[in-house]
Amino acid sequence: MPVQVSRLLPAHEIVLKEARAMARRAAEGQDDGTNDLIVSDVIRCNELQVWFIAEHVANAPTVDAT
């Protein structure tokens, strides 16, 4: 289980990186609705998930998946 959970962390970080780039493009294009949607529904949610997963990965014992 810790191996599977630890794989979630990089996946959420990729989503955050891409969402931040999209939000920046929406802001530059003065598309406030799209920017708000991305920030509220994608970025904030994934930031919470990254924090939550990181806390569990840090406290979980290391397991060899082989």
A tleap script that builds the chain and sets N, CA, C and O, in Angstrom:
source leaprc.protein.ff14SB
mol = sequence {
  NMET PRO VAL GLN VAL SER ARG LEU LEU PRO
  ALA HIE GLU ILE VAL LEU LYS GLU ALA ARG
  ALA MET ALA ARG ARG ALA ALA GLU GLY GLN
  ASP ASP GLY THR ASN ASP LEU ILE VAL SER
  ASP VAL ILE ARG CYS ASN GLU LEU GLN VAL
  TRP PHE ILE ALA GLU HIE VAL ALA ASN ALA
  PRO THR VAL ASP ALA CTHR
}
set mol.1.N position { 0.808 -1.212 0.000 }
set mol.1.CA position { 0.000 0.000 0.000 }
set mol.1.C position { 0.849 1.272 0.000 }
set mol.1.O position { 0.534 2.180 -0.770 }
set mol.2.N position { 1.904 1.402 0.811 }
set mol.2.CA position { 2.699 2.628 0.779 }
set mol.2.C position { 3.317 2.915 -0.587 }
set mol.2.O position { 3.484 4.077 -0.958 }
set mol.3.N position { 3.660 1.862 -1.341 }
set mol.3.CA position { 4.235 2.069 -2.674 }
set mol.3.C position { 3.204 2.715 -3.585 }
set mol.3.O position { 3.523 3.653 -4.316 }
set mol.4.N position { 1.978 2.224 -3.549 }
set mol.4.CA position { 0.917 2.792 -4.383 }
set mol.4.C position { 0.636 4.243 -4.005 }
set mol.4.O position { 0.466 5.097 -4.874 }
set mol.5.N position { 0.590 4.510 -2.721 }
set mol.5.CA position { 0.318 5.870 -2.257 }
set mol.5.C position { 1.454 6.802 -2.657 }
set mol.5.O position { 1.211 7.942 -3.053 }
set mol.6.N position { 2.688 6.330 -2.558 }
set mol.6.CA position { 3.827 7.179 -2.913 }
set mol.6.C position { 3.833 7.526 -4.392 }
set mol.6.O position { 4.377 8.563 -4.773 }
set mol.7.N position { 3.249 6.697 -5.226 }
set mol.7.CA position { 3.163 6.993 -6.665 }
set mol.7.C position { 2.144 8.088 -6.967 }
set mol.7.O position { 2.220 8.744 -8.006 }
set mol.8.N position { 1.199 8.281 -6.064 }
set mol.8.CA position { 0.200 9.331 -6.256 }
set mol.8.C position { 0.810 10.725 -6.160 }
set mol.8.O position { 0.368 11.646 -6.846 }
set mol.9.N position { 1.807 10.878 -5.325 }
set mol.9.CA position { 2.405 12.191 -5.085 }
set mol.9.C position { 2.957 12.823 -6.361 }
set mol.9.O position { 2.597 13.963 -6.655 }
set mol.10.N position { 3.809 12.151 -7.133 }
set mol.10.CA position { 4.291 12.760 -8.373 }
set mol.10.C position { 3.164 13.029 -9.373 }
set mol.10.O position { 3.224 14.002 -10.125 }
set mol.11.N position { 2.143 12.177 -9.385 }
set mol.11.CA position { 1.026 12.383 -10.308 }
set mol.11.C position { 0.277 13.673 -9.986 }
set mol.11.O position { -0.056 14.441 -10.888 }
set mol.12.N position { 0.013 13.910 -8.706 }
set mol.12.CA position { -0.664 15.148 -8.311 }
set mol.12.C position { 0.215 16.362 -8.582 }
set mol.12.O position { -0.295 17.424 -8.938 }
set mol.13.N position { 1.516 16.222 -8.421 }
set mol.13.CA position { 2.416 17.337 -8.694 }
set mol.13.C position { 2.433 17.688 -10.180 }
set mol.13.O position { 2.554 18.861 -10.534 }
set mol.14.N position { 2.315 16.693 -11.047 }
set mol.14.CA position { 2.218 16.946 -12.491 }
set mol.14.C position { 0.933 17.699 -12.803 }
set mol.14.O position { 0.940 18.660 -13.572 }
set mol.15.N position { -0.165 17.264 -12.207 }
set mol.15.CA position { -1.446 17.947 -12.419 }
set mol.15.C position { -1.345 19.399 -11.969 }
set mol.15.O position { -1.830 20.296 -12.658 }
set mol.16.N position { -0.716 19.638 -10.811 }
set mol.16.CA position { -0.564 21.001 -10.301 }
set mol.16.C position { 0.273 21.863 -11.235 }
set mol.16.O position { -0.076 23.013 -11.505 }
set mol.17.N position { 1.360 21.319 -11.720 }
set mol.17.CA position { 2.237 22.076 -12.627 }
set mol.17.C position { 1.464 22.513 -13.875 }
set mol.17.O position { 1.530 23.673 -14.281 }
set mol.18.N position { 0.741 21.582 -14.472 }
set mol.18.CA position { -0.020 21.886 -15.682 }
set mol.18.C position { -1.179 22.838 -15.392 }
set mol.18.O position { -1.447 23.743 -16.182 }
set mol.19.N position { -1.862 22.644 -14.277 }
set mol.19.CA position { -2.993 23.507 -13.926 }
set mol.19.C position { -2.530 24.935 -13.665 }
set mol.19.O position { -3.206 25.888 -14.052 }
set mol.20.N position { -1.384 25.089 -13.012 }
set mol.20.CA position { -0.861 26.438 -12.769 }
set mol.20.C position { -0.533 27.136 -14.085 }
set mol.20.O position { -0.782 28.333 -14.232 }
set mol.21.N position { 0.022 26.397 -15.039 }
set mol.21.CA position { 0.322 26.977 -16.352 }
set mol.21.C position { -0.976 27.388 -17.057 }
set mol.21.O position { -1.040 28.454 -17.670 }
set mol.22.N position { -2.000 26.549 -16.970 }
set mol.22.CA position { -3.291 26.886 -17.586 }
set mol.22.C position { -3.926 28.100 -16.918 }
set mol.22.O position { -4.477 28.965 -17.598 }
set mol.23.N position { -3.854 28.167 -15.600 }
set mol.23.CA position { -4.427 29.308 -14.881 }
set mol.23.C position { -3.694 30.593 -15.257 }
set mol.23.O position { -4.314 31.646 -15.407 }
set mol.24.N position { -2.390 30.505 -15.406 }
set mol.24.CA position { -1.596 31.673 -15.794 }
set mol.24.C position { -1.995 32.151 -17.199 }
set mol.24.O position { -2.143 33.349 -17.437 }
set mol.25.N position { -2.168 31.186 -18.131 }
set mol.25.CA position { -2.598 31.558 -19.488 }
set mol.25.C position { -3.992 32.173 -19.485 }
set mol.25.O position { -4.250 33.133 -20.211 }
set mol.26.N position { -4.887 31.627 -18.676 }
set mol.26.CA position { -6.240 32.182 -18.590 }
set mol.26.C position { -6.203 33.592 -18.024 }
set mol.26.O position { -6.931 34.463 -18.498 }
set mol.27.N position { -5.372 33.831 -17.024 }
set mol.27.CA position { -5.255 35.172 -16.434 }
set mol.27.C position { -4.676 36.159 -17.437 }
set mol.27.O position { -5.136 37.296 -17.539 }
set mol.28.N position { -3.670 35.719 -18.171 }
set mol.28.CA position { -3.068 36.595 -19.193 }
set mol.28.C position { -4.076 36.938 -20.288 }
set mol.28.O position { -4.043 38.032 -20.851 }
set mol.29.N position { -4.972 35.993 -20.585 }
set mol.29.CA position { -6.006 36.228 -21.592 }
set mol.29.C position { -7.243 36.892 -21.026 }
set mol.29.O position { -8.250 37.031 -21.721 }
set mol.30.N position { -7.176 37.301 -19.780 }
set mol.30.CA position { -8.274 37.969 -19.072 }
set mol.30.C position { -9.543 37.124 -19.059 }
set mol.30.O position { -10.656 37.646 -19.119 }
set mol.31.N position { -9.354 35.816 -18.979 }
set mol.31.CA position { -10.479 34.880 -18.881 }
set mol.31.C position { -10.652 34.514 -17.402 }
set mol.31.O position { -10.201 33.464 -16.944 }
set mol.32.N position { -11.310 35.403 -16.684 }
set mol.32.CA position { -11.443 35.245 -15.233 }
set mol.32.C position { -12.226 34.000 -14.837 }
set mol.32.O position { -11.914 33.376 -13.822 }
set mol.33.N position { -13.224 33.632 -15.609 }
set mol.33.CA position { -14.028 32.458 -15.282 }
set mol.33.C position { -13.215 31.178 -15.336 }
set mol.33.O position { -13.289 30.344 -14.434 }
set mol.34.N position { -12.439 31.029 -16.402 }
set mol.34.CA position { -11.595 29.844 -16.539 }
set mol.34.C position { -10.526 29.826 -15.465 }
set mol.34.O position { -10.253 28.774 -14.886 }
set mol.35.N position { -9.918 30.961 -15.190 }
set mol.35.CA position { -8.896 31.048 -14.152 }
set mol.35.C position { -9.479 30.638 -12.809 }
set mol.35.O position { -8.864 29.861 -12.078 }
set mol.36.N position { -10.650 31.148 -12.479 }
set mol.36.CA position { -11.290 30.818 -11.211 }
set mol.36.C position { -11.614 29.326 -11.126 }
set mol.36.O position { -11.417 28.702 -10.083 }
set mol.37.N position { -12.106 28.767 -12.213 }
set mol.37.CA position { -12.432 27.341 -12.248 }
set mol.37.C position { -11.186 26.494 -12.001 }
set mol.37.O position { -11.212 25.565 -11.195 }
set mol.38.N position { -10.108 26.814 -12.690 }
set mol.38.CA position { -8.871 26.040 -12.543 }
set mol.38.C position { -8.308 26.184 -11.134 }
set mol.38.O position { -7.922 25.194 -10.511 }
set mol.39.N position { -8.261 27.411 -10.635 }
set mol.39.CA position { -7.688 27.632 -9.300 }
set mol.39.C position { -8.568 26.981 -8.234 }
set mol.39.O position { -8.061 26.285 -7.355 }
set mol.40.N position { -9.870 27.200 -8.303 }
set mol.40.CA position { -10.768 26.702 -7.260 }
set mol.40.C position { -10.952 25.196 -7.292 }
set mol.40.O position { -10.885 24.537 -6.254 }
set mol.41.N position { -11.181 24.651 -8.470 }
set mol.41.CA position { -11.547 23.238 -8.563 }
set mol.41.C position { -10.375 22.298 -8.793 }
set mol.41.O position { -10.450 21.125 -8.426 }
set mol.42.N position { -9.309 22.779 -9.383 }
set mol.42.CA position { -8.193 21.884 -9.695 }
set mol.42.C position { -7.014 22.125 -8.761 }
set mol.42.O position { -6.551 21.204 -8.089 }
set mol.43.N position { -6.528 23.357 -8.719 }
set mol.43.CA position { -5.310 23.630 -7.958 }
set mol.43.C position { -5.526 23.441 -6.465 }
set mol.43.O position { -4.759 22.728 -5.816 }
set mol.44.N position { -6.537 24.054 -5.921 }
set mol.44.CA position { -6.757 23.935 -4.467 }
set mol.44.C position { -7.005 22.493 -4.047 }
set mol.44.O position { -6.488 22.045 -3.023 }
set mol.45.N position { -7.783 21.773 -4.820 }
set mol.45.CA position { -8.070 20.375 -4.512 }
set mol.45.C position { -6.793 19.537 -4.550 }
set mol.45.O position { -6.553 18.731 -3.652 }
set mol.46.N position { -5.980 19.725 -5.580 }
set mol.46.CA position { -4.759 18.937 -5.708 }
set mol.46.C position { -3.706 19.337 -4.688 }
set mol.46.O position { -2.937 18.488 -4.237 }
set mol.47.N position { -3.653 20.611 -4.312 }
set mol.47.CA position { -2.718 21.013 -3.256 }
set mol.47.C position { -3.064 20.309 -1.950 }
set mol.47.O position { -2.173 19.872 -1.221 }
set mol.48.N position { -4.343 20.201 -1.657 }
set mol.48.CA position { -4.775 19.492 -0.454 }
set mol.48.C position { -4.407 18.015 -0.552 }
set mol.48.O position { -3.938 17.426 0.422 }
set mol.49.N position { -4.615 17.421 -1.711 }
set mol.49.CA position { -4.282 16.014 -1.889 }
set mol.49.C position { -2.777 15.772 -1.750 }
set mol.49.O position { -2.364 14.788 -1.136 }
set mol.50.N position { -1.951 16.668 -2.317 }
set mol.50.CA position { -0.493 16.535 -2.198 }
set mol.50.C position { -0.090 16.587 -0.733 }
set mol.50.O position { 0.718 15.778 -0.278 }
set mol.51.N position { -0.647 17.530 0.001 }
set mol.51.CA position { -0.324 17.636 1.434 }
set mol.51.C position { -0.728 16.355 2.159 }
set mol.51.O position { 0.053 15.796 2.929 }
set mol.52.N position { -1.945 15.899 1.908 }
set mol.52.CA position { -2.464 14.717 2.596 }
set mol.52.C position { -1.623 13.484 2.282 }
set mol.52.O position { -1.249 12.737 3.186 }
set mol.53.N position { -1.329 13.275 1.021 }
set mol.53.CA position { -0.534 12.113 0.615 }
set mol.53.C position { 0.880 12.211 1.173 }
set mol.53.O position { 1.421 11.219 1.663 }
set mol.54.N position { 1.482 13.395 1.105 }
set mol.54.CA position { 2.842 13.576 1.623 }
set mol.54.C position { 2.910 13.254 3.106 }
set mol.54.O position { 3.891 12.671 3.566 }
set mol.55.N position { 1.888 13.623 3.856 }
set mol.55.CA position { 1.862 13.314 5.278 }
set mol.55.C position { 1.810 11.804 5.524 }
set mol.55.O position { 2.451 11.297 6.445 }
set mol.56.N position { 1.059 11.105 4.712 }
set mol.56.CA position { 0.950 9.660 4.890 }
set mol.56.C position { 2.191 8.927 4.398 }
set mol.56.O position { 2.599 7.931 4.995 }
set mol.57.N position { 2.786 9.403 3.329 }
set mol.57.CA position { 3.999 8.768 2.818 }
set mol.57.C position { 5.142 8.968 3.807 }
set mol.57.O position { 5.935 8.054 4.035 }
set mol.58.N position { 5.230 10.159 4.394 }
set mol.58.CA position { 6.311 10.439 5.343 }
set mol.58.C position { 6.203 9.571 6.582 }
set mol.58.O position { 7.222 9.219 7.175 }
set mol.59.N position { 5.006 9.224 6.981 }
set mol.59.CA position { 4.802 8.451 8.202 }
set mol.59.C position { 4.719 6.949 7.963 }
set mol.59.O position { 4.669 6.171 8.916 }
set mol.60.N position { 4.705 6.535 6.695 }
set mol.60.CA position { 4.564 5.112 6.379 }
set mol.60.C position { 5.932 4.452 6.278 }
set mol.60.O position { 6.892 5.063 5.806 }
set mol.61.N position { 6.016 3.205 6.722 }
set mol.61.CA position { 7.284 2.499 6.568 }
set mol.61.C position { 7.548 2.180 5.098 }
set mol.61.O position { 6.613 1.992 4.320 }
set mol.62.N position { 8.803 2.121 4.729 }
set mol.62.CA position { 9.177 1.814 3.352 }
set mol.62.C position { 8.947 0.321 3.107 }
set mol.62.O position { 9.307 -0.526 3.924 }
set mol.63.N position { 8.330 0.026 1.943 }
set mol.63.CA position { 8.034 -1.354 1.591 }
set mol.63.C position { 8.648 -1.625 0.224 }
set mol.63.O position { 8.524 -0.808 -0.689 }
set mol.64.N position { 9.295 -2.747 0.083 }
set mol.64.CA position { 9.874 -3.152 -1.204 }
set mol.64.C position { 8.780 -3.836 -2.016 }
set mol.64.O position { 8.183 -4.811 -1.560 }
set mol.65.N position { 8.517 -3.326 -3.218 }
set mol.65.CA position { 7.430 -3.840 -4.043 }
set mol.65.C position { 7.808 -5.120 -4.784 }
set mol.65.O position { 6.953 -5.722 -5.435 }
set mol.66.N position { 9.056 -5.545 -4.702 }
set mol.66.CA position { 9.453 -6.734 -5.455 }
set mol.66.C position { 9.180 -8.010 -4.732 }
set mol.66.O position { 9.466 -9.088 -5.252 }
savepdb mol mol.pdb
quit
